[in-house]
Amino acid sequence: MLKITVCPVCGGKVNKIRENWIGEYQGQKYIVPDLEYYECEDCGERIYDRDAMRKIEACSPAFERSMETAG
């Protein structure tokens, strides 16, 4: 996981977050359990590393549909 301490948008302090993350695709909510990412205390910017993005993609119904059509 990346180690980020300063927000690339506003320069504010960034904290590492680990939580069950909720996403939504075409009105369908889904949960990514135990996701780690960074969030700025000042502006709320969220920063996701490669592992976090892969975890989101694995849980997202948007990527399930594209995988079915590709196979």
N, C-alpha and C positions, 0 to 999 in steps of 0.2 A: 504494500500500500504506500502511496505517496505520503510524504511528510510535509504538509502545508501549514504555515503559521500566519501568513498575511494574505488577505483577500486580493485577488488580481483585479477586482473591479473598483473597490473603494479604499483599499489599504488597511481595512479594519482587521481585528483579531479573528482568526478562524479556529473553530473547535472541531474535533473529531466526534462524530455522532455514530451511534450504533443503535438501530431501532428497527421495528417492523415498519417498512416503508409502504405506503399505499399509493398506487398509481391508478390511472383510469385511461381506458381506450374505448372509444366509441360508446361511451356511457356505461361500460362494463368495468367495475372496480376489480383490482387484483392486489394481492399483498406479496411483497418481497420480504421474507423473514430475515431478521438479523442482518440488515444491510449496513455497511460501514461507508460513510462519506464525510465530507467536510462542509461546515456551514458558517458563514460570517455572522458575527454578533451584531454588526451594525446595519448591513444592507440585506441580509438574508440570502445572499448568493450561495448556491450549493455547488460543490465541486465533487465530481464522481471520477474515480480512477478506473482503469481498465477492468479490474476485477468486479467493481461495483456495477459497471455497465453490463458486463456479461451476466451477472446475477439478475439484473433487471430484465434483460433480453430473454433469459431463460424462463422467467415468470410471466412475461407480457403476452397477452393474446394476440397482439399485433405481429409478433415474430412467429407465433405458432402458425398463423395463416400463411405467411410468406414461406415458411419451411415446407408446408404441405404442398404448395404449388411448385416449389423448386425440386421436390423429390420425385 
